[in-house]
């Protein structure tokens, strides 16, 4: 066997060691299930074996299913088969007639923890790296091989649903407290503890396999406390998900229905729920973008070939404002020395102090060790002298978003650093090729668009200018990877990819307001579509004059070639009214001293309501479609080099709803022909910005997917 090893000891206890021959971690695959089932059959039929320990020969126990198997949407029949085999494997293990202990030596997640639940006893190592959980809800699924049914029978409905619905892993202490494991022992005592339990529990059997077993909550709605909880849960889930994510509702229903059934019947019910979710596009979309494509990006799948890895030792960060300080922090956390430059040493020191205060808050909350915070701060030097940047072998500029300001600092810094030093600009809208005109060597100039707050946002948009070399792209990607960020690589254009597409969301919201749509309807439609906040809320946070400055600069540099966004007139009116956003005291919303906010009543006066209001579904469609359409244009124009980066950038960059898989996956999910037809209808009702290009129409005629599926 390639993935399983069996040992037998003189005390009659056999150990099944999981040891995936092809991966660093143990995964549930067809080959693994076949081998593990064979091992159980072998040991069950061996009269010399008195008990079984299940553990791992790797540092982790098991990471769960290989999600690469799920990126293509299977039929319900295929999905049922995917769930059936491991379910039968687990059932065979727990009914083999011998006591079985899971010796959990590291991560046991998803299918790995379901395997542990099928054992009669669970012992976990007292190690911070050892964690258990059922995170399937995070990828649009539910545990499909007994997890929902065993957990509900072990710890009760409410406690089980808490674990199943939040999808968070638990460390040893929390897992013990919640009843997910039975004991915690030092890592080097796992085997001893497992053997001791087997020797004292020779007749181990699962509670649900005992005669006349009835789950205490199987009467369901007849128990007042259970009835109250289960009656309110669907509404709570609907509020959380806006019915865009079916997994939570399926989990709740599966647990509620399953506890009223015999275990084997309940397991078949669970398999049907799993199959329904797996054959639904939502799970496939989430898995493909947030797991498969994200994993590929982390591994630098788009890195140009033929260049050795670069490891930077000293980074110069220009600008100690919010973005510059954030970039300095993540560089220092990655082990690089940072020279933080601003107009004066005092200004730079203020940025460094901002980092120190943020780290101190994390220490106070127990999220970071004090010595770690101290090490990070020791890596950062604040200065107002450009000459102090001489030792740096990469520069990241994060000064004011103005072409002239950036050009000036670029020339000053390149006069003191070594020739050929990589120079990156953190800009969200200004074309890289234009900024590179100020550089000594345009080939060594690149855009690195970080997102705020830098310490929490994973995405970095790597923008290639017209003269940027492959070697520079490769080096920049190495730098991003060292920061533990997720890069997407795009070609130059105004707004690049992320800012260019994202601005269509806020402008569409302002256009709706200008059309007389009720402001609350605009905001709610965006949230119901799956966006974390509405466009008017977002504009108040970033200030209304930000998109206006972007528009004005684009007009100044491109003239008539620039297509003015649909929300410009509304933005201009708000600025004229002195309603620039939250920092200005109010924008689309008013803000009370107690922190509450409400839509500004004056909106109705300046943007009169239309007599006939659109349906919320129509507004949801406009928000989703305008961004998908602009992304398709980016792909057509070559701004996006591949569709996967388009999806990843939309989900990680500005929280485009993950149920869609991203802007381009939305088109594939709807069907490209249906999408183009709907765009034609929207163009007639809402304007030519919704018109599909000839390129997209041709793909629709050919019914071609935009996102390649492996």
C-alpha positions in Angstrom: 0.0 0.0 0.0 1.3 3.5 -0.9 -0.6 5.7 1.6 -1.1 3.3 4.5 1.3 1.4 6.7 0.3 -1.2 9.4 2.3 -2.3 12.4 1.4 -4.9 14.9 2.8 -4.9 18.5 3.2 -7.8 20.9 0.4 -6.5 23.1 -2.1 -7.3 20.2 -2.6 -3.6 19.3 -2.2 -2.7 15.6 -1.5 0.8 14.4 -2.6 2.2 11.1 -0.2 4.9 10.0 -1.5 7.3 7.4 1.4 8.4 5.1 0.4 10.0 1.8 3.1 9.1 -0.7 2.3 11.9 -3.1 1.6 14.9 -0.8 3.1 16.6 2.3 -0.2 16.1 4.1 -2.6 13.2 4.3 -5.7 13.8 2.1 -8.9 11.9 1.5 -8.7 10.5 -2.0 -10.1 7.5 -3.8 -6.7 5.7 -3.4 -6.6 6.5 0.3 -10.2 5.3 0.9 -9.5 2.0 -1.0 -6.3 1.4 1.0 -7.7 2.4 4.4 -10.8 0.2 3.9 -8.5 -2.7 3.0 -6.5 -2.1 6.1 -9.7 -2.2 8.3 -10.8 -5.4 6.6 -7.5 -7.0 7.2 -7.3 -6.1 10.9 -10.9 -6.8 11.6 -10.4 -10.4 10.4 -7.2 -10.9 12.4 -8.1 -12.6 15.7 -4.6 -11.7 17.1 -5.5 -8.0 16.9 -7.2 -6.7 20.1 -7.4 -3.0 19.2 -6.5 -0.4 16.6 -4.7 3.0 16.8 -5.2 5.3 13.9 -2.5 8.0 13.6 -0.2 9.7 11.1 3.4 9.2 10.0 3.4 12.9 9.1 3.5 16.0 11.3 -0.2 16.4 10.8 -3.0 13.9 11.2 -5.1 14.6 8.1 -6.1 17.7 6.2 -9.3 16.4 4.8 -10.5 15.9 1.2 -8.4 16.8 -1.8 -10.5 19.8 -2.9 -9.0 19.7 -6.4 -11.5 16.8 -7.0 -14.4 19.2 -6.5 -13.6 22.1 -8.9 -15.6 20.6 -11.7 -19.2 20.4 -10.9 -20.2 16.7 -10.6 -23.7 15.4 -11.1 -25.7 14.5 -8.0 -25.1 10.8 -8.7 -21.3 11.4 -8.9 -21.4 13.5 -5.8 -23.3 10.8 -3.9 -20.5 8.3 -4.9 -17.9 10.8 -3.6 -19.6 10.8 -0.2 -20.5 7.2 -0.1 -17.1 5.5 -0.2 -15.5 7.4 2.8 -18.8 7.1 4.7 -18.8 3.3 4.3 -15.1 3.3 5.3 -15.8 5.2 8.5 -18.8 3.0 9.3 -16.7 -0.2 8.7 -14.1 1.2 11.1 -16.4 1.9 14.0 -18.3 -1.4 13.7 -15.2 -3.6 13.1 -15.7 -5.2 16.6 -12.4 -3.9 18.0 -11.8 -0.7 20.0 -10.3 2.1 17.9 -8.5 5.2 19.1 -7.5 8.2 17.0 -4.1 9.5 18.1 -4.2 13.0 16.7 -0.7 14.3 16.4 -1.5 17.5 14.4 -4.1 19.0 12.2 -7.3 17.0 11.8 -9.7 18.9 9.7 -12.7 18.0 7.5 -12.5 14.4 6.4 -9.6 14.0 8.7 -11.6 14.9 11.8 -14.6 12.8 10.5 -12.2 9.9 10.5 -11.3 10.7 14.1 -15.1 10.9 15.0 -15.6 7.4 13.7 -13.1 6.1 16.2 -14.3 5.2 19.7 -11.9 7.5 21.5 -9.8 10.6 20.5 -6.5 11.6 22.1 -4.8 14.8 20.9 -1.3 16.0 21.4 -0.8 19.0 23.7 0.7 21.0 20.9 -0.3 24.4 19.4 -0.1 22.9 15.9 -2.7 20.2 16.8 -6.1 21.5 15.8 -9.4 19.8 14.9 -12.5 21.1 13.1 -15.0 20.7 10.3 -14.4 23.7 8.0 -16.5 22.4 5.1 -19.0 25.3 5.4 -16.2 27.7 4.4 -16.1 26.1 0.9 -19.9 25.8 0.5 -20.2 22.1 1.7 -21.1 20.1 4.7 -19.1 17.2 6.2 -20.3 14.3 4.0 -19.0 11.2 5.6 -20.7 11.1 8.9 -19.5 14.4 10.5 -22.9 16.1 11.0 -24.5 12.9 12.5 -21.7 11.7 14.8 -21.0 15.2 16.2 -24.7 15.8 16.9 -25.0 12.5 18.7 -21.8 13.1 20.7 -22.2 16.6 22.0 -25.8 17.6 21.2 -27.5 19.6 18.5 -26.8 23.1 19.6 -23.1 22.5 20.4 -22.6 20.5 17.1 -24.2 23.2 15.0 -21.9 25.8 16.7 -18.9 23.8 15.4 -20.4 23.0 12.0 -21.7 26.5 11.2 -18.6 28.5 12.2 -16.2 26.2 10.5 -13.3 27.3 12.8 -10.6 24.8 13.9 -10.2 24.3 17.7 -7.0 23.9 19.6 -6.6 21.0 22.1 -8.0 22.8 25.2 -11.0 24.2 23.4 -11.6 20.9 21.6 -11.6 19.1 25.0 -13.9 21.6 26.6 -16.4 21.2 23.7 -16.3 17.4 23.7 -14.6 17.1 20.3 -11.7 15.1 21.8 -11.5 12.9 25.0 -8.0 13.6 26.3 -5.0 15.8 25.9 -1.5 14.3 26.4 2.1 15.3 25.7 3.0 14.5 22.1 5.4 11.8 23.1 2.7 10.1 25.2 0.1 9.8 22.4 0.8 6.1 21.7 1.0 5.2 25.4 -2.4 6.9 26.1 -4.0 5.2 23.1 -2.8 1.8 24.1 -3.9 2.2 27.7 -7.4 3.2 26.7 -7.7 0.2 24.4 -6.6 -2.2 27.1 -9.3 -0.8 29.5 -12.1 -0.7 26.8 -12.0 -4.0 25.0 -15.7 -3.9 24.2 -15.9 -0.4 22.9 -19.0 0.5 20.9 -20.4 3.8 19.7 -23.4 4.9 21.7 -25.6 5.1 18.6 -24.9 1.4 17.9 -26.2 0.2 21.3 -29.6 -1.4 21.5 -32.6 0.9 21.9 -30.4 4.0 21.4 -32.5 7.2 21.1 -31.0 10.6 20.8 -32.3 12.8 23.6 -33.2 15.6 21.2 -34.8 13.3 18.6 -38.2 14.6 19.6 -37.1 17.9 18.1 -39.8 20.5 18.2 -41.6 18.8 21.1 -38.8 20.0 23.5 -39.4 23.7 24.2 -35.7 24.7 24.3 -34.9 22.8 21.2 -38.0 24.1 19.4 -37.1 27.7 20.2 -33.5 27.3 18.9 -34.4 25.4 15.8 -37.3 27.7 14.9 -35.2 30.8 15.0 -32.1 29.3 13.3 -33.3 29.4 9.7 -34.1 33.1 9.9 -30.7 33.8 11.5 -29.0 31.8 8.7 -31.0 33.6 6.0 -29.9 37.0 7.5 -26.3 36.0 7.6 -26.1 34.6 4.1 -28.8 36.5 2.3 -29.6 33.1 0.9 -26.6 33.2 -1.4 -24.7 30.5 0.5 -26.8 27.3 0.8 -24.4 25.3 3.0 -25.4 26.6 6.4 -29.1 26.0 5.8 -28.3 22.5 4.6 -26.2 21.8 7.7 -29.0 22.9 10.0 -31.6 20.9 8.2 -29.4 17.8 8.0 -28.7 17.8 11.7 -32.3 18.4 12.6 -33.7 15.7 10.4 -30.8 13.3 11.0 -31.1 13.0 14.8 -34.7 11.7 14.3 -33.4 8.8 12.2 -31.4 5.6 12.9 -27.7 6.3 12.3 -27.3 4.5 9.0 -30.4 6.1 7.6 -29.2 9.5 8.8 -25.8 9.0 7.2 -27.6 8.4 3.8 -29.5 11.6 4.4 -26.3 13.4 5.0 -24.8 12.1 1.8 -27.8 13.4 -0.2 -27.4 16.9 1.4 -23.7 16.8 0.5 -24.4 15.7 -3.0 -26.9 18.5 -3.5 -24.3 21.1 -2.3 -21.4 19.6 -4.3 -23.5 19.6 -7.5 -24.5 23.2 -6.9 -22.3 25.8 -8.6 -21.7 27.8 -5.4 -19.4 25.2 -3.8 -17.4 24.7 -7.0 -17.1 28.5 -7.4 -15.8 29.0 -3.9 -13.4 26.0 -4.0 -12.0 26.9 -7.4 -11.2 30.5 -6.6 -10.5 30.6 -2.8 -8.6 27.3 -2.7 -7.3 26.1 -6.0 -6.5 29.4 -7.8 -5.5 31.1 -4.5 -3.1 28.2 -3.9 -1.6 28.5 -7.4 -1.1 32.2 -6.9 0.7 31.7 -3.6 3.0 29.3 -5.4 3.7 31.9 -8.1 2.1 30.0 -10.9 2.5 33.0 -13.2 6.1 33.7 -12.4 8.3 34.1 -15.5 10.6 31.1 -16.0 14.3 31.1 -16.2 15.1 33.4 -13.3 16.6 32.5 -9.9 14.8 33.3 -6.7 15.6 36.7 -5.2 15.7 37.3 -1.4 15.7 41.0 -0.4 17.5 42.0 2.8 16.7 45.7 3.0 13.6 47.5 1.8 13.1 51.2 1.4 9.5 52.4 2.0 8.8 55.9 0.8 6.0 57.5 2.7 5.1 56.8 6.3 1.3 57.4 6.0 -1.3 54.7 6.4 -0.2 52.6 3.4 3.5 53.2 3.8 3.4 52.2 7.5 1.4 49.1 6.7 3.9 48.0 4.0 6.8 48.7 6.3 5.2 46.5 9.0 4.6 43.5 6.8 8.2 43.7 5.4 9.6 43.8 8.9 7.4 40.9 9.9 8.8 38.9 7.0 12.3 39.5 8.4 13.5 42.3 6.2 15.2 45.4 7.4 13.1 48.5 6.6 14.2 52.1 6.0 11.0 54.2 6.4 11.3 57.6 4.7 9.1 60.6 4.9 9.5 64.4 4.4 11.1 64.6 7.8 12.5 62.3 10.4 9.6 63.4 12.7 7.0 62.4 10.1 8.7 59.1 9.5 8.9 58.5 13.3 5.1 59.2 13.5 4.5 56.4 11.0 6.8 54.1 12.9 4.9 55.0 16.1 1.7 54.1 14.4 3.0 50.6 13.8 4.2 50.3 17.4 0.8 51.2 18.7 -1.0 48.7 16.5 1.4 45.9 17.5 1.0 46.9 21.2 -2.8 46.5 20.8 -2.3 43.0 19.4 0.0 42.2 22.4 -2.6 43.4 24.8 -5.3 41.3 23.2 -3.1 38.2 23.3 -2.8 38.0 19.5 0.9 38.6 19.4 3.8 37.9 21.8 5.6 40.9 23.2 9.0 39.7 22.0 7.7 39.3 18.5 6.4 42.9 18.5 9.8 44.1 19.7 11.6 42.2 16.9 9.3 43.7 14.3 10.0 47.2 15.6 13.7 46.6 15.7 13.7 46.0 12.0 12.3 49.4 11.2 14.3 52.6 11.0 12.6 56.0 10.5 14.3 58.7 8.6 13.9 62.0 6.6 17.2 61.6 4.8 17.1 60.1 1.3 20.7 59.1 1.6 19.8 56.6 4.3 18.2 54.4 1.6 21.6 53.5 0.0 21.7 50.0 1.5 18.2 49.0 0.2 17.9 46.5 -2.7 14.2 47.1 -3.3 12.3 50.3 -3.0 8.5 50.5 -2.5 7.1 54.0 -3.0 3.8 54.9 -1.3 3.6 58.6 -1.4 0.7 60.9 -2.4 -1.2 59.8 -5.5 0.1 62.4 -7.8 2.2 61.8 -10.9 4.6 64.8 -10.3 5.1 64.0 -6.6 5.9 60.4 -7.5 8.3 61.4 -10.3 10.2 63.7 -8.0 10.8 61.1 -5.2 11.7 58.5 -7.8 14.5 60.6 -9.2 15.8 61.6 -5.8 15.9 58.0 -4.5 17.4 56.5 -7.6 20.3 58.9 -7.3 21.4 57.2 -4.0 20.6 53.5 -4.4 22.6 51.0 -6.4 22.0 51.0 -10.1 19.4 48.4 -11.1 17.7 48.4 -7.7 14.1 47.2 -8.2 11.7 50.2 -7.8 8.0 49.5 -7.1 5.2 52.0 -6.9 2.2 51.4 -4.7 -0.5 53.2 -6.8 -4.1 52.3 -7.2 -4.9 54.2 -10.4 -1.9 55.9 -12.1 -0.5 54.2 -15.2 2.8 52.5 -14.5 4.3 53.3 -17.9 3.7 57.0 -17.3 5.3 56.8 -13.8 8.2 54.8 -15.1 9.2 57.7 -17.3 10.9 59.3 -14.3 13.0 56.1 -13.6 16.5 55.6 -14.8 15.6 52.1 -16.1 11.9 51.5 -17.0 12.7 47.8 -17.1 13.4 47.8 -13.3 10.2 49.7 -12.6 6.9 47.9 -11.6 3.6 48.5 -9.8 2.8 46.8 -6.5 -0.7 47.7 -5.5 -1.2 46.9 -1.8 -4.7 47.0 -0.3 -5.7 48.7 3.0 -5.3 47.7 5.7 -2.0 46.2 4.5 -1.5 43.9 7.5 -4.8 42.2 6.9 -5.5 42.3 3.2 -3.9 39.3 1.4 -3.9 40.6 -2.2 -1.2 42.4 -4.0 -1.8 43.5 -7.6 1.5 43.3 -9.5 1.3 45.7 -12.5 3.6 45.4 -15.4 4.5 48.6 -17.3 5.3 48.7 -21.0 9.0 48.4 -20.3 9.0 46.2 -17.3 11.2 43.1 -17.9 10.4 39.5 -17.0 13.3 39.4 -14.6 11.7 42.4 -12.7 8.3 40.6 -12.6 9.9 37.5 -11.2 11.7 39.4 -8.5 8.6 41.4 -7.6 6.7 38.1 -7.2 9.4 36.7 -5.0 9.1 39.7 -2.8 5.3 39.4 -2.6 5.5 35.7 -1.8 8.0 36.5 1.1 5.4 38.8 2.5 2.9 35.9 2.5 0.6 37.8 0.3 -1.4 36.5 -2.7 -0.2 38.1 -6.0 -2.1 38.6 -9.2 -0.2 39.9 -12.3 -1.8 42.4 -14.7 -0.7 44.7 -17.5 -0.8 48.4 -17.3 -3.9 50.5 -17.8 -5.6 53.4 -16.0 -6.8 51.8 -12.7 -5.1 48.5 -13.8 -7.6 45.8 -13.0 -8.9 46.1 -9.4 -9.4 49.8 -9.2 -10.8 50.0 -12.7 -13.5 47.4 -12.0 -14.2 48.3 -8.4 -15.1 51.9 -9.3 -17.9 50.6 -11.4 -19.6 49.4 -8.2 -19.6 52.8 -6.5 -20.5 54.7 -9.6 -23.4 52.3 -10.3 -24.7 53.1 -6.8 -24.4 56.8 -7.4 -26.1 56.4 -10.8 -29.0 54.6 -9.2 -29.3 57.5 -6.7 -29.4 60.0 -9.6 -32.1 58.0 -11.2 -34.3 58.4 -8.2 -33.9 55.0 -6.6 -34.5 54.9 -2.9 -31.1 55.1 -1.1 -32.0 52.3 1.4 -33.0 50.1 -1.6 -29.6 50.7 -3.2 -27.7 49.8 -0.1 -29.8 46.7 0.7 -29.6 45.4 -2.9 -25.8 45.5 -2.7 -25.8 43.6 0.6 -28.4 41.1 -0.6 -26.1 40.4 -3.6 -23.4 39.5 -1.2 -21.3 42.7 -0.9 -20.2 43.5 2.7 -21.5 47.1 2.5 -23.4 49.2 0.1 -21.8 51.7 -2.3 -23.1 54.8 -0.4 -21.6 53.5 2.8 -18.3 52.8 1.1 -18.2 56.2 -0.5 -18.7 57.9 2.9 -15.7 55.9 4.2 -13.3 56.7 1.4 -14.6 60.2 0.9 -16.7 61.3 -2.2 -13.9 63.5 -3.5 -11.6 60.5 -4.0 -13.4 59.2 -7.2 -13.7 62.8 -8.3 -9.9 63.3 -8.1 -9.4 60.2 -10.1 -11.8 61.4 -12.7 -10.2 64.9 -12.9 -6.7 63.5 -13.2 -7.8 61.1 -16.0 -9.5 63.9 -17.9 -6.4 66.0 -17.6 -4.1 63.3 -18.9 -6.4 61.6 -21.4 -8.9 64.2 -22.5 -11.7 63.0 -24.7 -10.4 59.4 -24.7 -11.5 59.0 -21.2 -15.1 57.8 -20.7 -16.5 59.7 -17.7 -18.1 57.3 -15.2 -21.9 57.2 -14.8 -21.9 58.5 -11.2 -19.8 61.6 -11.7 -22.7 64.1 -11.6 -23.9 62.7 -8.2 -20.4 62.8 -6.8 -20.0 66.4 -8.0 -23.3 67.4 -6.4 -22.4 65.9 -3.0 -19.1 67.8 -3.0 -20.9 71.0 -3.9 -23.3 70.4 -1.0 -20.3 69.9 1.4 -21.2 66.2 1.9 -17.8 64.7 1.3 -18.2 61.7 3.7 -17.8 60.6 7.2 -14.5 62.5 7.9 -16.2 65.7 6.8 -19.1 65.2 9.2 -21.5 63.6 6.8 -22.0 62.4 3.3 -24.8 60.1 2.1 -25.2 59.3 5.8 -25.5 61.5 8.9 -23.4 60.3 11.9 -24.6 60.7 15.5 -22.3 61.2 18.4 -23.1 57.8 19.8 -21.7 56.2 16.7 -25.1 55.4 15.0 -25.7 56.5 11.4 -28.7 57.0 9.2 -29.2 58.0 5.6 -29.1 61.8 5.2 -32.8 63.0 4.8 -31.5 65.7 2.4 -30.9 63.1 -0.3 -34.6 63.1 -1.2 -34.5 66.9 -1.9 -31.4 66.8 -4.2 -32.1 63.4 -5.7 -36.0 63.2 -5.9 -37.4 59.7 -5.7 -38.8 58.1 -8.9 -42.5 57.4 -8.9 -41.8 53.8 -9.8 -39.1 51.9 -8.0 -37.1 49.0 -9.5 -37.2 45.6 -8.0 -34.3 44.7 -5.7 -33.3 41.8 -7.9 -32.8 44.2 -10.8 -30.4 46.3 -8.7 -28.5 43.3 -7.5 -28.1 42.2 -11.1 -26.8 45.7 -12.1 -24.2 45.6 -9.3 -23.0 42.1 -10.2 -23.1 42.5 -14.0 -21.4 45.8 -14.4 -18.3 44.5 -12.6 -18.3 41.2 -14.5 -18.7 43.1 -17.8 -15.8 45.4 -17.0 -13.6 42.4 -16.0 -14.4 40.8 -19.3 -13.2 44.0 -21.0 -10.0 43.8 -19.0 -9.5 40.2 -20.2 -10.3 41.2 -23.8 -7.8 44.1 -23.7 -5.0 42.0 -22.2 -5.0 44.0 -18.9 -5.8 40.6 -17.3 -3.3 37.9 -18.4 -5.6 35.1 -17.3 -9.2 34.7 -16.0 -8.2 33.1 -12.7 -6.4 36.2 -11.6 -9.6 38.2 -12.5 -11.7 36.1 -10.1 -9.1 36.0 -7.4 -8.5 39.8 -7.6 -12.2 40.5 -7.3 -12.8 38.3 -4.3 -9.7 39.2 -2.4 -9.4 42.8 -3.5 -12.8 44.3 -3.0 -14.9 41.4 -1.6 -16.9 40.6 -4.7 -19.2 37.8 -3.4 -17.5 34.5 -3.1 -20.6 32.6 -4.0 -20.0 33.7 -7.5 -16.4 32.5 -7.6 -15.5 36.0 -8.9 -16.4 38.4 -11.6 -15.7 36.1 -14.5 -16.9 32.9 -12.8 -20.3 34.7 -12.4 -20.6 34.9 -16.2 -19.8 31.2 -16.5 -22.2 30.3 -13.7 -25.0 32.3 -15.3 -24.1 31.0 -18.8 -22.3 33.3 -21.2 -25.2 33.4 -23.6 -27.7 34.3 -20.9 -25.3 36.9 -19.5 -24.9 38.7 -22.9 -28.7 38.7 -23.5 -29.2 40.2 -20.0 -26.5 42.8 -20.7 -28.4 43.8 -23.9 -31.6 44.2 -21.8 -29.8 46.3 -19.2 -28.2 48.4 -21.8 -31.6 49.4 -23.1 -32.9 50.2 -19.6 -29.8 51.7 -17.9 -27.3 52.8 -20.6 -24.7 51.7 -23.1 -22.2 50.9 -20.3 -23.9 47.5 -20.1 -23.3 46.7 -23.8 -21.3 43.6 -24.5 -18.3 43.9 -26.8 -18.0 42.0 -30.1 -15.3 39.8 -28.5 -17.7 38.7 -25.7 -20.5 38.2 -28.2 -18.3 35.9 -30.2 -17.5 33.8 -27.2 -21.2 33.7 -26.4 -21.9 32.4 -29.8 -19.3 29.7 -29.3 -20.6 29.1 -25.7 -17.0 29.2 -24.4 -16.2 29.4 -20.7 -14.1 32.4 -19.6 -12.5 30.6 -16.7 -10.6 27.4 -17.5 -11.6 24.4 -15.3 -8.9 21.8 -14.8 
